[in-house]
Amino acid sequence: MIDVKTYLLSLPAKVKPEVIEGENTAFHFDIADAGTFTLRIVDGVMTAVEGLDGDAKCKVTTTAENFTKLLEGDLNPMMAMMTGKLKISNPGEMLKYAKMFGLM
């Protein structure tokens, strides 16, 4: 099983800088049983920290179990949203970055 905290905090090292060059956004992840996290991209530099830091363009709320199922491809993101297993405050913003986050 994927460790959600480790996964989210390691994302900045996995995303190629040229892919996020010129991008500016922030995401809050509220993952029950794993904690809260902020992913921020400023001028093409991504950082990840524990806690909800500042304002976010998108907030993702789910459980550690469901987040892991999403990452492993065992849970369809659209079905998860429709059944309430996944809440995304700004789906358009998430779609823009979901592939680089490994969620699609």
matplotlib code that plots the C-alpha trace (Angstrom):
import matplotlib.pyplot as plt

x = [0.0, 1.2, 2.0, 0.0, 2.2, 5.4, 3.8, 2.6, 5.8, 8.0, 6.1, 8.4, 11.3, 9.2, 7.8, 10.1, 10.7, 10.1, 6.6, 5.6, 7.7, 5.7, 2.9, 1.5, -1.0, -1.7, -3.5, -4.7, -5.0, -7.1, -6.6, -8.4, -6.0, -2.9, -3.1, -3.2, -0.8, -0.1, 1.4, 2.4, 3.9, 5.4, 7.2, 7.7, 9.1, 7.0, 7.1, 5.2, 4.6, 2.5, -0.5, -2.7, -0.5, -2.0, -4.8, -5.3, -6.9, -8.1, -8.9, -8.9, -10.7, -10.8, -9.5, -6.1, -7.6, -9.4, -6.4, -4.3, -6.9, -6.8, -3.0, -3.1, -5.8, -8.3, -10.7, -12.0, -11.7, -15.0, -16.9, -15.2, -16.5, -20.0, -20.2, -18.7, -15.5, -13.5, -14.3, -12.5, -13.3, -12.1, -12.1, -10.8, -7.7, -7.2, -7.6, -4.8, -2.3, -3.7, -1.5, 1.7, 0.6, 0.1, -3.6, -4.5]
y = [0.0, 3.5, 5.8, 8.9, 11.3, 10.0, 10.2, 13.8, 15.1, 13.4, 14.9, 17.9, 15.6, 13.6, 16.4, 17.6, 21.4, 22.0, 20.6, 23.2, 26.1, 29.4, 27.7, 29.1, 27.3, 25.7, 22.6, 21.6, 17.8, 16.8, 13.1, 11.4, 9.0, 10.6, 14.3, 17.6, 18.8, 21.7, 21.4, 24.8, 25.7, 29.2, 30.2, 26.6, 25.5, 22.9, 22.5, 20.2, 20.7, 19.2, 21.3, 23.7, 26.6, 29.8, 29.9, 27.1, 27.1, 23.6, 21.4, 17.6, 15.7, 11.9, 9.1, 7.5, 4.3, 6.0, 8.1, 5.0, 3.3, 6.3, 6.2, 2.4, 2.7, 0.7, 3.7, 5.7, 9.5, 10.4, 7.6, 8.5, 12.1, 11.0, 8.7, 11.2, 9.2, 12.1, 15.8, 18.4, 22.1, 23.1, 20.1, 22.1, 23.0, 19.4, 18.1, 20.5, 18.9, 15.4, 13.6, 15.2, 14.3, 10.6, 10.7, 9.8]
z = [0.0, -0.9, 2.0, 1.2, 3.3, 1.6, -1.8, -1.5, 0.1, -2.5, -5.5, -6.0, -6.7, -9.2, -11.3, -14.1, -13.8, -17.5, -17.1, -14.5, -15.9, -15.6, -13.6, -10.3, -8.2, -4.9, -3.7, -0.3, 0.4, 3.4, 3.7, 6.6, 8.4, 6.7, 7.5, 5.6, 3.0, 0.7, -2.8, -4.2, -7.6, -7.8, -11.0, -11.9, -8.5, -6.6, -2.9, -0.6, 3.1, 5.9, 6.9, 5.0, 4.1, 2.7, 0.1, -2.4, -5.9, -5.2, -2.2, -2.3, 0.4, 0.8, 2.9, 2.8, 1.6, -1.3, -2.2, -2.4, -4.6, -6.9, -7.2, -7.8, -10.5, -8.4, -8.1, -11.0, -10.1, -11.7, -9.9, -6.6, -7.0, -8.0, -5.0, -2.5, -1.9, -3.3, -3.1, -5.3, -4.8, -8.3, -10.7, -13.6, -11.7, -10.6, -14.2, -15.3, -12.9, -12.2, -14.7, -13.3, -9.8, -10.9, -10.3, -13.9]

ax = plt.figure().add_subplot(projection="3d")
ax.plot(x, y, z, "-o")
ax.set_aspect("equal")
plt.show()
